[in-house]
């Protein structure tokens, strides 16, 4: 309103999405053509613009019809001033195109208003230019060193860098090699009359490590993984990933070594680099732009089958001619169901890998930018087509295919976001600088671990540390750590660990590596990102055929979630770092042929030399949330009857262990229920005189309330409508001598199994009014 028709610009939008998907993209041909005016792509249609936007956002396209969800029109009124400014802006953009805005050697060089002396890298520059930012125009080129002053800020252009003023008045700075300048004053002449650009390896060797830059790059690399995680959470569908945050994202070097990660799940992050390294070795030179690899097999660096890893290579034309990846980005997410013998794909009684769901060694999920939906669907449904003996339990394909496909697309989108961010980092700092600081960060982590091991050897007055802990079935996990005090290296030897079990709590070696790298990072008393450098000083020996290095067909679904916690307990116990935490993830699943639900339940954290253990938290190898009660009850046929702390379940001591929790869920229709847990036989230990924590307990309470059935640590149950499962999780061990006995010595087990029948308690204003009337 208030504008003449000639002063109103309209822009049309179509909200478009692929058939069968939930993500729509607002698409405008007008905006696209305006931003590409003068190029070969200034006359596009809605379909081509949508496909381009979808590929940029998610990293792939689909061979599906495109649907229009809605149509929108935006009207923009222009005043006389805005019209004049718009015309001037158009002229300036045209001038910028003529001056080549992306060329740091092109553009007008304005005269400085003054000069001053400034120090850069212990060297003084007497002729540092000083300019007012408001006096500069689009296309201006300022060669460093220079100071660009504004009313509220100062922009520093370092020696060897070039600042360009864009058409919008922004300042773009070209750094180092990207600026095309040489500090030594020559023009790059190699003595033979030609300007030979140094190779990437030569340029990397010239980069010097600076402590401030090291901190900046540590956070920038970590930021890449964090933003990947936010993209994954935003675009995913399943409760597991969107609500429980059961996923991890990370950045890896060209050799597959972990560079940086976001603070996601330690059991994922330490094991993912083994998955990336396997694919590098497995595929060799068969990596191409637009390819995305998916894998979950334990022999391919996987942890357990529900954790599906999506790996995408990052290419740069300056790195080996663009033929080999310079980085890898990867995301690992726990899918709520991938088939197998029970809903949720976390069967308590699986004995073989095939019973736990779809196993994928290596598959190109995206090839040449096309998402292979048919191929991945066949793999996810394959367990239901296995020819089994009549005596073997029946296997099913995935019970949630649509969620699987949606979450895999979300993982690809997260990786694509990582590729864009890495590209921006390279554009800002140059490829040699980014690669150099990748190695600097790993080297810094290695030095920190070596120094920590040397200090521990001196404080313990010993170079040999040992510890042993048992699983609930009595299988021992034994560790001997031998430290070489001269160079800070260490040998982790698991000789004496029990043999592979005829069950599913075997753990592939990648899980043990994850537990070790996590524990080492916890022991280092300085801020370093979790990366490959932490493992460089470590040699690990795991006997073949033992619990931590089982055969290829062994069941492993419980090893990732339960055995990983015990390995962590053993490592921290050997170093005398802290008492045991709850030592389990308390994996609860329920469902039927139409769906599968999975969650892990928190417990108590172990106390340490200067701290009390936290109560009701996820500990060590897991870092997920629990599903919100509102979402749990809205999406699934259950009621959450109780969820609270389990009093006095933590171990006593000078510093008390954290308390576990009680979680009780009622089923509203017949469902198959499974529990996979530990620390139901052996209590979490205390340290240095601290008391042990209380063990966990899993019971079924029948609908009539007359029977309470102990499920043990690992079991399944066909629940009727009205039945309830009550999970009481372990506490954490205490640290140091205290006044009382250990929680395990207290006779409180009966409190955990005394469960009253569900009763309705009247409340609210009407009930209060009735109470007052009756008492009058």
C-alpha positions as MATLAB code, in Angstrom:
seq = 'XXXXXXXXXXXXXXXXXXXXXXXXXXXXXXXXXXXXXXXXXXXXXXXXXXXXXXXXXXXXXXXXXXXXXXXXXXXXXXXXXXXXXXXXXXXXXXXXXXXXXXXXXXXXXXXXXXXXXXXXXXXXXXXXXXXXXXXXXXXXXXXXXXXXXXXXXXXXXXXXXXXXXXXXXXXXXXXXXXXXXXXXXXXXXXXXXXXXXXXXXXXXXXXXXXXXXXXXXXXXXXXXXXXXXXXXXXXXXXXXXXXXXXXXXXXXXXXXXXXXXXXXXXXXXXXXXXXXXXXXXXXXXXXXXXXXXXXXXXXXXXXXXXXXXXXXXXXXXXXXXXXXXXXXXXXXXXXXXXXXXXXXXXXXXXXXXXXXXXXXXXXXXXXXXXXXXXXXXXXXXXXXXXXXXXXXXXXXXXXXXXXXXXXXXXXXXXXXXXXXXXXXXXXXXXXXXXXXXXXXXXXXXXXXXXXXXXXXXXXXXXXXXXXXXXXXXXXXXXXXXXXXXXXXXXXXXXXXXXXXXXXXXXXXXXXXXXXXXXXXXXXXXXXXXXXXXXXXXXXXXXXXXXXXXXXXXXXXXXXXXXXXXXXXXXXXXXXXXXXXXXXXXXXXXXXXXXXXXXXXXXXXXXXXXXXXXXXXXXXXXXXXXXXXXXXXXXXXXXXXXXXXXXXXXXXXXXXXXXXXXXXXXXXXXXXXXXXXXXXXXXXXXXXXXXXXXXXXXXXXXXXXXXXXXXXXXXXXXXXXXXXXXXXXXXXXXXXXXXXXXXXXXXXXXXXXXXXXXXXXXXXXXXXXXXXXXXXX';
ca = [
       0.000    0.000    0.000;
       1.077    3.553   -0.680;
       3.147    2.734   -3.776;
       2.370    3.242   -7.423;
       2.100    0.065   -9.433;
       5.237    1.026  -11.370;
       7.209    1.214   -8.100;
       6.296   -2.294   -6.926;
       8.472   -5.256   -7.889;
       6.964   -8.734   -7.521;
       8.854  -11.983   -7.098;
       7.119  -15.322   -7.565;
       7.982  -18.434   -5.526;
       7.027  -22.093   -5.757;
       7.495  -24.286   -2.681;
       8.823  -27.439   -4.382;
       9.770  -30.913   -3.184;
      10.409  -34.344   -4.626;
       7.540  -36.823   -4.474;
       7.768  -38.906   -1.288;
      10.057  -36.475    0.585;
       9.266  -34.065    3.415;
      11.715  -31.268    2.664;
      10.393  -28.460    0.456;
      12.566  -25.673   -0.937;
      11.218  -22.195   -1.690;
      12.262  -21.591   -5.301;
      12.251  -18.342   -7.280;
      13.174  -18.064  -10.937;
      13.166  -14.254  -10.716;
      15.824  -14.142   -7.980;
      17.945  -16.759   -9.740;
      17.916  -14.976  -13.085;
      18.634  -11.608  -11.452;
      21.680  -12.970   -9.625;
      22.977  -14.647  -12.824;
      22.271  -11.758  -15.201;
      24.862  -11.538  -17.927;
      25.870  -15.213  -17.574;
      24.814  -18.290  -19.526;
      22.356  -19.198  -16.749;
      20.119  -16.114  -16.704;
      17.041  -17.736  -18.265;
      16.387  -20.741  -16.040;
      13.055  -22.381  -15.242;
      11.655  -23.488  -11.884;
      12.662  -27.127  -12.334;
      16.310  -26.414  -13.099;
      16.577  -23.870  -10.264;
      15.000  -26.322   -7.790;
      17.337  -29.142   -8.882;
      20.364  -26.846   -8.505;
      19.248  -25.680   -5.058;
      18.488  -29.230   -3.926;
      21.887  -30.463   -5.098;
      23.623  -27.575   -3.334;
      21.733  -28.224   -0.088;
      21.797  -32.033    0.005;
      24.605  -33.023   -2.367;
      22.474  -35.191   -4.685;
      19.291  -35.267   -6.769;
      16.457  -37.788   -7.102;
      14.787  -39.340  -10.135;
      11.302  -38.455   -8.932;
       8.476  -36.111   -9.967;
       8.584  -32.638   -8.428;
       5.504  -31.471   -6.506;
       4.320  -27.901   -5.853;
       3.236  -27.490   -2.221;
       2.168  -23.859   -2.535;
       2.614  -20.656   -4.524;
       3.749  -17.366   -3.006;
       4.278  -13.856   -4.337;
       6.374  -11.208   -2.620;
       5.837   -7.535   -3.393;
       8.598   -4.983   -2.786;
       7.815   -1.258   -2.914;
      10.630    1.072   -3.997;
      11.033    4.694   -2.912;
      12.798    7.266   -5.092;
      15.940    6.906   -2.961;
      15.946    3.107   -3.150;
      15.436    3.236   -6.935;
      18.404    5.563   -7.291;
      20.522    3.382   -5.009;
      19.456    0.294   -6.955;
      20.550    1.863  -10.233;
      23.894    2.899   -8.733;
      24.360   -0.610   -7.334;
      23.716   -2.135  -10.745;
      26.313    0.140  -12.326;
      28.790   -0.721   -9.597;
      28.216   -4.471  -10.049;
      28.850   -4.073  -13.763;
      32.084   -2.212  -13.019;
      33.122   -4.953  -10.593;
      32.615   -7.609  -13.256;
      34.825   -5.605  -15.579;
      37.516   -5.290  -12.903;
      37.406   -9.027  -12.097;
      36.436   -9.015   -8.414;
      37.963  -12.469   -7.837;
      41.408  -11.370   -9.031;
      43.560   -9.946   -6.197;
      45.881   -8.348   -8.767;
      43.126   -6.307  -10.447;
      41.554   -3.039   -9.306;
      42.366    0.561   -8.401;
      44.926    1.120   -5.637;
      43.812    4.156   -3.607;
      46.405    6.345   -1.941;
      46.619    5.954    1.842;
      45.495    8.857    4.019;
      48.588    8.287    6.179;
      51.153    5.676    7.152;
      52.378    4.338   10.470;
      54.776    1.780   11.895;
      53.349   -1.652   12.782;
      54.887   -4.904   13.961;
      54.018   -8.165   12.195;
      55.833  -11.378   13.240;
      58.582   -9.476   15.109;
      59.247   -7.279   12.108;
      58.408   -3.585   11.907;
      56.827   -2.109    8.771;
      57.323    1.687    8.672;
      55.017    2.184    5.688;
      51.803    0.528    6.892;
      48.942    2.237    5.051;
      46.090    3.785    7.048;
      42.716    4.357    5.294;
      39.138    5.153    6.214;
      36.866    2.318    5.121;
      34.134    4.806    4.214;
      36.403    6.441    1.603;
      36.965    3.220   -0.351;
      34.905    2.211   -3.372;
      33.891   -1.075   -4.921;
      36.777   -2.567   -6.867;
      39.511   -0.888   -4.792;
      42.568   -3.007   -4.059;
      44.649   -2.538   -0.895;
      47.974   -4.325   -0.571;
      49.100   -5.208    2.954;
      50.300   -4.150    5.382;
      47.386   -1.798    5.886;
      44.847   -0.675    8.496;
      41.255   -0.024    7.382;
      39.505    2.136    9.977;
      35.787    2.327   10.689;
      33.753    3.970   13.437;
      33.571    0.776   15.510;
      36.282   -1.502   14.168;
      39.677   -1.819   12.526;
      40.505   -4.318    9.783;
      44.124   -5.422    9.609;
      45.531   -6.447    6.225;
      48.727   -8.370    6.944;
      51.874   -8.279    4.806;
      51.553  -10.583    1.832;
      47.759  -10.188    1.761;
      45.419   -8.161   -0.442;
      42.043   -6.652    0.494;
      39.396   -6.104   -2.190;
      36.280   -3.987   -1.728;
      33.245   -5.771   -3.187;
      30.281   -4.224   -4.973;
      28.282   -4.455   -1.747;
      30.967   -2.641    0.234;
      32.245   -5.777    1.955;
      35.944   -6.406    2.417;
      37.377   -9.600    0.969;
      40.932  -10.459    2.014;
      43.171  -12.750   -0.031;
      45.791  -14.417    2.175;
      49.267  -15.726    1.428;
      49.520  -17.875   -1.682;
      45.974  -16.901   -2.648;
      47.009  -13.236   -2.892;
      49.776  -14.056   -5.371;
      52.361  -11.885   -3.547;
      55.867  -12.643   -2.289;
      57.299  -11.134    0.881;
      60.861  -11.489   -0.365;
      60.283   -8.931   -3.110;
      60.835  -11.165   -6.103;
      58.174  -12.113   -8.620;
      58.558  -15.837   -8.359;
      61.323  -16.128  -10.972;
      62.962  -19.524  -10.703;
      66.070  -18.410  -12.555;
      64.919  -19.784  -15.880;
      62.648  -16.906  -16.886;
      59.297  -18.497  -15.943;
      57.056  -18.015  -12.894;
      56.832  -21.468  -11.393;
      54.203  -21.886   -8.708;
      55.445  -23.954   -5.747;
      53.852  -27.356   -5.315;
      51.371  -27.905   -2.491;
      53.900  -30.001   -0.557;
      56.518  -27.255   -0.892;
      54.017  -24.627    0.210;
      53.002  -26.766    3.202;
      56.642  -27.057    4.271;
      56.951  -23.257    4.300;
      54.041  -22.768    6.719;
      55.168  -22.043   10.267;
      53.039  -23.026   13.235;
      51.718  -20.127   15.334;
      50.000  -20.829   18.670;
      47.118  -18.412   18.061;
      46.489  -19.757   14.580;
      46.641  -23.296   15.993;
      43.815  -22.452   18.389;
      41.838  -20.760   15.621;
      42.141  -23.754   13.302;
      41.241  -26.179   16.105;
      37.971  -24.326   16.565;
      37.395  -23.850   12.831;
      37.814  -27.577   12.149;
      35.555  -28.385   15.095;
      33.027  -25.853   13.816;
      32.816  -27.758   10.530;
      31.748  -30.896   12.414;
      29.353  -28.961   14.658;
      27.559  -27.366   11.712;
      27.379  -30.763   10.016;
      25.651  -32.033   13.153;
      23.139  -29.188   13.163;
      22.315  -29.882    9.519;
      21.848  -33.578   10.286;
      19.535  -32.898   13.214;
      17.524  -30.343   11.243;
      16.981  -32.513    8.154;
      16.528  -35.929    9.806;
      13.197  -37.621   10.528;
      13.687  -40.333   13.159;
      13.400  -39.853   16.906;
      16.819  -41.434   17.345;
      18.664  -38.738   15.421;
      16.385  -35.709   15.659;
      15.443  -36.004   19.345;
      17.975  -38.308   21.015;
      20.924  -36.898   19.018;
      22.370  -40.384   18.530;
      24.787  -39.320   15.803;
      28.307  -37.998   15.267;
      30.063  -35.941   12.601;
      33.771  -35.494   12.007;
      36.478  -34.340    9.612;
      39.274  -36.650    8.441;
      42.567  -36.167    6.625;
      43.585  -37.693    3.279;
      44.913  -40.779    5.128;
      41.619  -41.239    7.025;
      43.029  -40.014   10.336;
      40.629  -38.075   12.557;
      41.307  -34.323   12.392;
      38.489  -32.845   14.469;
      35.028  -33.677   15.717;
      32.069  -32.062   17.364;
      31.282  -33.094   20.969;
      29.021  -35.943   19.884;
      29.384  -39.661   20.828;
      32.868  -40.870   21.803;
      32.123  -44.461   20.739;
      31.361  -43.175   17.241;
      34.180  -40.677   16.918;
      37.037  -42.957   17.869;
      35.800  -45.746   15.615;
      34.817  -43.700   12.566;
      38.401  -43.183   11.451;
      38.759  -46.955   11.147;
      35.743  -46.913    8.822;
      37.237  -44.131    6.693;
      40.623  -45.868    6.526;
      38.971  -49.126    5.468;
      37.117  -47.439    2.610;
      40.303  -45.677    1.439;
      42.081  -49.037    1.273;
      39.052  -50.871   -0.145;
      38.240  -48.406   -2.949;
      41.786  -47.317   -3.834;
      41.575  -44.769   -6.654;
      37.847  -45.279   -7.268;
      36.874  -42.047   -5.500;
      35.141  -39.412   -7.641;
      33.455  -36.094   -7.080;
      29.805  -36.593   -6.254;
      30.339  -40.043   -4.711;
      29.068  -40.903   -1.241;
      29.910  -44.216    0.460;
      27.766  -45.961    3.054;
      28.940  -48.755    5.388;
      28.111  -50.317    8.756;
      29.959  -53.669    8.797;
      32.136  -54.293   11.891;
      34.935  -55.582    9.653;
      34.841  -52.258    7.786;
      35.399  -50.125   10.883;
      31.789  -50.257   12.016;
      30.735  -50.468   15.643;
      27.400  -52.285   15.382;
      24.952  -52.551   12.495;
      22.393  -49.872   13.516;
      25.207  -47.288   13.377;
      25.389  -46.467    9.659;
      28.328  -44.384    8.459;
      28.116  -42.080    5.434;
      31.480  -40.941    4.000;
      32.034  -38.214    1.390;
      35.396  -37.232   -0.167;
      36.476  -33.591   -0.455;
      38.423  -32.707   -3.594;
      40.524  -29.669   -4.488;
      42.053  -29.068   -7.922;
      45.353  -27.972   -6.355;
      45.784  -31.254   -4.466;
      47.289  -33.938   -6.701;
      45.514  -32.468   -9.689;
      42.101  -32.999   -8.129;
      42.437  -36.772   -8.539;
      42.650  -37.683   -4.850;
      40.595  -36.470   -1.884;
      42.247  -33.867    0.305;
      39.803  -34.440    3.164;
      36.932  -36.743    4.065;
      33.788  -35.797    5.942;
      31.689  -38.474    7.616;
      28.559  -38.816    9.718;
      27.447  -41.823   11.716;
      23.856  -42.153   12.900;
      22.034  -44.822   14.883;
      19.034  -45.985   12.838;
      16.106  -47.157   14.925;
      15.662  -50.339   12.860;
      17.651  -52.054   10.112;
      16.035  -55.486   10.314;
      17.121  -58.612   12.134;
      15.333  -60.872   14.593;
      13.730  -58.199   16.790;
      12.227  -54.699   16.438;
      14.765  -51.976   17.149;
      17.641  -54.132   15.802;
      19.164  -54.488   19.300;
      18.273  -58.157   20.012;
      19.308  -59.375   23.478;
      19.853  -62.956   22.252;
      21.525  -62.600   18.843;
      24.402  -65.013   18.325;
      25.441  -64.158   14.769;
      25.865  -60.922   12.863;
      23.160  -61.734   10.295;
      20.568  -61.819   13.104;
      21.236  -58.156   13.916;
      20.128  -56.618   10.617;
      21.466  -55.436    7.272;
      25.266  -55.552    6.973;
      26.861  -53.232    4.392;
      30.579  -53.504    3.698;
      30.835  -50.739    1.080;
      28.170  -49.244   -1.169;
      27.999  -46.089   -3.291;
      24.904  -44.433   -1.903;
      25.381  -41.474   -4.246;
      27.206  -41.807   -7.556;
      27.723  -38.929   -9.962;
      25.310  -36.876   -7.870;
      22.456  -39.446   -8.052;
      20.983  -41.006   -4.904;
      20.759  -44.789   -5.417;
      17.481  -45.378   -3.580;
      16.779  -48.740   -5.195;
      20.181  -50.160   -4.322;
      20.153  -49.123   -0.668;
      16.551  -50.318   -0.297;
      17.548  -53.780   -1.493;
      20.400  -53.890    1.029;
      18.187  -52.778    3.929;
      15.505  -55.347    3.068;
      18.004  -58.174    2.451;
      17.814  -59.748    5.973;
      14.176  -60.689    5.316;
      15.199  -62.732    2.260;
      17.751  -64.936    4.008;
      17.190  -68.674    3.700;
      17.339  -69.955    7.262;
      16.899  -73.314    8.928;
      13.509  -73.994   10.542;
      15.142  -73.965   13.969;
      16.710  -70.510   13.464;
      14.875  -67.340   14.519;
      13.161  -65.528   11.659;
      14.852  -62.386   10.309;
      13.103  -59.343    8.920;
      14.190  -56.551    6.645;
      14.090  -53.046    8.054;
      10.791  -52.177    9.689;
      11.244  -48.448    9.084;
      12.459  -48.064    5.495;
      11.109  -44.537    5.044;
      12.911  -43.350    8.180;
      16.111  -45.087    7.030;
      16.015  -43.373    3.645;
      15.177  -39.974    5.118;
      17.967  -40.182    7.692;
      20.498  -41.354    5.094;
      19.592  -38.367    2.939;
      20.033  -36.168    6.003;
      23.495  -37.672    6.561;
      24.427  -36.957    2.939;
      23.180  -33.381    3.388;
      25.281  -33.022    6.549;
      28.363  -34.215    4.672;
      27.606  -31.819    1.844;
      27.492  -29.006    4.372;
      30.913  -30.109    5.603;
      32.318  -30.029    2.062;
      31.097  -26.450    1.566;
      32.612  -25.339    4.879;
      35.958  -26.987    4.136;
      35.919  -25.275    0.743;
      35.339  -21.904    2.404;
      38.208  -22.597    4.807;
      40.552  -23.407    1.914;
      39.408  -20.337    0.002;
      40.066  -18.139    3.022;
      43.454  -19.480    4.106;
      44.729  -21.396    1.022;
      45.084  -25.160    0.695;
      48.697  -25.420    1.975;
      47.895  -23.477    5.133;
      44.796  -25.588    5.911;
      46.646  -28.868    5.347;
      49.636  -27.688    7.383;
      47.464  -26.809   10.370;
      45.663  -30.128   10.078;
      49.013  -31.819   10.727;
      49.946  -29.249   13.395;
      46.763  -30.029   15.330;
      47.385  -33.785   15.220;
      51.027  -33.250   16.228;
      49.941  -31.055   19.142;
      47.577  -33.768   20.389;
      50.348  -36.350   20.097;
      52.742  -34.171   22.126;
      50.099  -33.633   24.812;
      49.481  -37.385   25.168;
      53.208  -38.165   25.322;
      53.725  -35.557   28.053;
      50.730  -36.914   29.997;
      52.055  -40.490   29.854;
      55.508  -39.408   31.029;
      53.963  -37.476   33.923;
      51.785  -40.454   34.911;
      54.779  -42.791   34.917;
      56.614  -40.417   37.273;
      53.629  -39.952   39.604;
      52.866  -43.685   39.782;
      56.595  -44.417   40.122;
      55.999  -47.239   37.674;
      56.005  -47.783   33.922;
      53.648  -50.774   34.065;
      49.972  -50.417   34.934;
      47.404  -53.229   35.014;
      43.663  -53.584   35.526;
      40.984  -56.209   34.983;
      37.181  -56.033   34.999;
      34.554  -58.645   34.159;
      31.397  -58.596   32.118;
      28.263  -59.857   33.854;
      28.823  -63.360   32.425;
      32.276  -63.442   34.032;
      34.318  -62.824   30.848;
      37.411  -60.828   31.919;
      38.835  -57.806   30.110;
      42.470  -57.484   31.114;
      44.772  -54.605   30.223;
      48.487  -54.104   30.768;
      49.888  -50.670   29.917;
      53.658  -50.370   29.521;
      54.933  -46.792   29.279;
      58.266  -45.834   27.709;
      59.177  -42.860   29.861;
      61.939  -41.758   27.478;
      59.623  -40.777   24.609;
      56.149  -40.925   26.180;
      54.923  -43.860   24.110;
      52.849  -46.718   25.525;
      51.894  -50.296   24.739;
      48.274  -51.307   25.484;
      48.169  -55.103   25.679;
      44.863  -56.911   26.156;
      46.414  -60.368   26.561;
      44.424  -62.312   29.139;
      41.066  -61.041   27.916;
      38.431  -63.779   27.707;
      37.496  -65.508   24.441;
      34.756  -64.528   22.026;
      31.323  -65.281   23.514;
      28.354  -67.051   21.979;
      26.304  -63.903   22.353;
      26.291  -60.341   21.095;
      28.581  -58.438   23.483;
      31.663  -59.152   21.401;
      33.274  -55.884   20.306;
      35.188  -55.230   17.049;
      38.660  -53.668   17.447;
      37.394  -50.257   16.340;
      35.322  -50.061   19.538;
      38.412  -50.687   21.677;
      40.316  -47.994   19.754;
      37.423  -45.614   20.421;
      37.491  -46.340   24.162;
      41.256  -45.822   24.341;
      41.321  -42.546   22.388;
      38.449  -41.227   24.515;
      40.168  -42.201   27.779;
      43.462  -40.646   26.713;
      41.699  -37.423   25.789;
      40.065  -37.375   29.234;
      43.446  -37.817   30.921;
      45.118  -34.932   29.056;
      44.873  -31.780   31.159;
      44.741  -29.274   28.307;
      42.287  -28.284   25.608;
      42.963  -30.354   22.499;
      40.501  -31.741   19.969;
      39.964  -35.491   19.940;
      41.952  -36.653   16.894;
      44.315  -39.239   15.446;
      47.293  -37.621   17.181;
      46.065  -39.000   20.520;
      46.726  -42.560   19.274;
      50.041  -41.922   17.508;
      52.165  -42.716   20.614;
      50.101  -45.847   21.351;
      50.643  -49.420   20.196;
      47.618  -51.661   20.734;
      47.649  -55.474   20.809;
      44.328  -57.331   20.928;
      44.575  -61.139   20.689;
      42.645  -62.537   17.766;
      39.566  -64.513   18.753;
      39.095  -62.774   22.081;
      36.056  -60.760   23.208;
      37.579  -57.578   21.718;
      38.631  -59.099   18.383;
      35.948  -61.644   17.398;
      35.387  -63.518   14.148;
      33.670  -61.867   11.188;
      30.287  -63.528   11.773;
      30.098  -62.922   15.534;
      27.223  -60.993   17.095;
      28.403  -57.511   18.137;
      25.303  -55.383   18.698;
      25.940  -55.265   22.460;
      29.700  -54.808   22.198;
      29.414  -51.246   20.959;
      27.111  -50.163   23.787;
      28.099  -52.397   26.713;
      31.617  -53.761   26.225;
      32.870  -50.321   25.179;
      31.859  -49.024   28.624;
      33.756  -51.829   30.345;
      36.901  -51.183   28.276;
      36.713  -47.531   29.332;
      36.362  -48.577   32.987;
      39.434  -50.805   32.638;
      41.589  -48.078   31.042;
      40.637  -45.440   33.633;
      41.081  -47.981   36.442;
      44.591  -48.826   35.222;
      45.541  -45.150   35.358;
      43.772  -44.659   38.711;
      41.819  -41.766   37.222;
      38.337  -42.243   38.730;
      35.828  -44.765   40.028;
      33.599  -46.695   37.640;
      30.553  -45.036   36.173;
      27.357  -47.014   35.629;
      29.184  -49.091   32.989;
      26.197  -49.678   30.721;
      23.926  -47.847   28.311;
      20.765  -49.707   29.453;
      19.510  -50.324   25.913;
      15.724  -50.570   25.802;
      13.829  -51.505   22.631;
      10.175  -52.167   21.889;
       8.018  -52.494   18.792;
       6.245  -54.855   16.425;
       6.182  -55.543   12.699;
       5.235  -51.919   11.975;
       7.869  -50.003   13.961;
      10.861  -50.260   16.264;
      11.886  -47.872   19.060;
      15.270  -47.666   20.799;
      16.666  -45.620   23.658;
      19.553  -45.630   26.100;
      18.952  -44.766   29.755;
      21.237  -42.658   31.933;
      22.777  -43.584   35.284;
      25.401  -42.483   37.790;
      28.894  -41.174   37.024;
      31.921  -42.261   39.026;
      33.583  -39.943   41.533;
      37.185  -38.780   41.235;
      40.016  -37.320   43.322;
      38.365  -33.896   43.522;
      34.748  -34.336   42.471;
      31.465  -36.051   43.261;
      29.923  -38.145   40.505;
      26.986  -36.639   38.620;
      23.556  -38.256   38.964;
      21.254  -39.251   36.119;
      23.627  -38.624   33.209;
      24.874  -40.515   30.188;
      28.492  -41.425   30.814;
      31.677  -42.070   28.864;
      31.078  -43.701   25.490;
      27.534  -42.415   25.066;
      26.480  -38.785   24.945;
      22.878  -38.953   23.750;
      19.727  -37.400   25.111;
      16.663  -39.353   26.144;
      13.419  -38.866   24.243;
      11.180  -36.145   25.680;
       8.098  -37.621   27.428;
       5.721  -35.642   25.193;
       7.308  -36.960   22.006;
       7.607  -40.499   23.381;
       3.908  -40.680   24.262;
       2.727  -38.912   21.108;
       4.631  -41.082   18.639;
       4.484  -44.477   20.337;
       1.765  -46.560   22.100;
       3.234  -46.153   25.589;
       2.874  -44.122   28.783;
       5.851  -42.927   30.821;
       4.866  -43.840   34.391;
       8.038  -42.797   36.231;
      11.367  -41.213   35.444;
      13.515  -39.946   38.300;
      16.664  -40.439   40.323;
      17.271  -43.688   42.205;
      18.235  -42.418   45.695;
      21.408  -43.693   47.390;
      22.451  -45.828   44.432;
      25.842  -44.114   44.127;
      28.875  -45.436   45.997;
      29.913  -43.850   49.293;
      33.274  -42.215   49.908;
      35.024  -38.917   50.481;
      33.533  -38.091   47.102;
      30.224  -39.851   46.413;
      29.309  -41.526   43.169;
      26.315  -40.267   41.213;
      22.906  -41.895   41.544;
      21.236  -43.924   38.832;
      17.627  -43.473   37.710;
      14.334  -45.351   37.675;
      12.424  -45.397   34.375;
       9.055  -47.119   34.113;
       7.095  -47.388   30.846;
       3.600  -48.854   30.370;
       2.663  -50.461   27.034;
      -0.763  -49.602   25.621;
      -0.907  -52.516   23.173;
       0.913  -55.851   22.814;
       4.565  -55.177   21.965;
       7.850  -57.063   21.869;
      10.229  -55.623   24.470;
      13.989  -56.112   24.744;
      16.565  -55.016   27.315;
      20.313  -55.189   26.736;
      22.336  -54.051   29.736;
      25.268  -54.749   32.086;
      26.260  -54.181   35.717;
      23.405  -56.386   36.925;
      25.829  -58.921   38.441;
      29.031  -56.987   39.162;
      28.678  -53.575   40.809;
      30.510  -50.448   39.535;
      33.691  -50.299   41.597;
      34.883  -47.576   43.931;
      38.479  -46.398   43.995;
      40.989  -45.563   46.722;
      38.672  -46.817   49.476;
      35.452  -45.561   47.924;
      32.381  -47.779   48.004;
      30.852  -49.639   45.088;
      27.599  -48.445   43.583;
      24.337  -50.392   43.506;
      23.797  -52.765   40.615;
      21.056  -52.256   38.048;
      17.767  -54.124   37.892;
      15.241  -54.787   35.102;
      11.743  -56.031   35.937;
       8.382  -56.503   34.221;
       5.260  -55.603   36.204;
       2.159  -57.326   34.834;
      -0.978  -55.346   34.075;
      -2.796  -56.569   37.199;
       0.180  -55.620   39.361;
       0.258  -59.062   40.966;
       3.509  -60.283   39.429;
       6.973  -58.756   39.218;
       9.324  -60.645   36.868;
      13.103  -60.123   36.955;
      14.409  -59.998   33.366;
      18.094  -60.113   34.250;
      20.664  -58.142   32.288;
      19.708  -59.281   28.771;
      16.264  -60.531   27.872;
      13.166  -60.061   25.747;
       9.496  -60.219   26.660;
       6.172  -60.166   24.796;
       4.316  -57.516   26.767;
       0.543  -57.395   26.923;
      -1.437  -54.153   27.035;
      -1.019  -52.668   30.497;
       2.279  -54.413   31.296;
       5.113  -52.176   32.453;
       8.892  -52.399   32.319;
      10.844  -50.866   35.188;
      14.552  -50.208   34.618;
      16.660  -49.251   37.636;
      20.084  -48.130   36.391;
      23.367  -48.472   38.335;
      25.026  -45.624   40.170;
      28.663  -44.557   40.002;
      31.412  -45.713   42.353;
      32.715  -43.559   45.209;
      36.279  -42.236   45.592;
      38.303  -42.079   48.804;
      37.515  -43.406   52.262;
      34.143  -42.297   53.624;
      32.094  -42.872   56.742;
      29.511  -45.294   55.412;
      29.405  -48.632   53.694;
      29.172  -49.059   49.958;
      25.779  -48.708   48.356;
      25.982  -52.351   47.334;
      26.173  -53.377   51.010;
      22.933  -51.602   51.861;
      19.824  -53.768   51.864;
      17.784  -51.678   49.485;
      17.249  -54.084   46.605;
      13.670  -54.728   47.711;
      12.783  -51.062   47.235;
      13.424  -51.417   43.514;
      10.911  -54.215   43.043;
       8.107  -52.892   45.237;
       5.847  -51.460   42.558;
       2.344  -50.257   43.360;
      -0.613  -50.646   41.043;
      -1.323  -47.626   38.845;
      -3.801  -45.311   40.571;
      -5.579  -42.200   39.393;
      -5.040  -39.119   41.522;
      -7.728  -36.457   41.138;
      -6.400  -32.955   40.751;
      -7.235  -29.501   39.467;
      -9.819  -26.910   40.504;
     -12.864  -29.227   40.251;
     -11.279  -31.890   42.487;
     -10.243  -29.210   44.971;
     -13.796  -27.781   45.050;
     -15.233  -31.267   45.660;
     -12.741  -31.861   48.496;
     -13.694  -28.591   50.193;
     -17.412  -29.351   49.875;
     -17.071  -32.819   51.387;
     -14.972  -31.555   54.297;
     -17.392  -28.749   55.187;
];
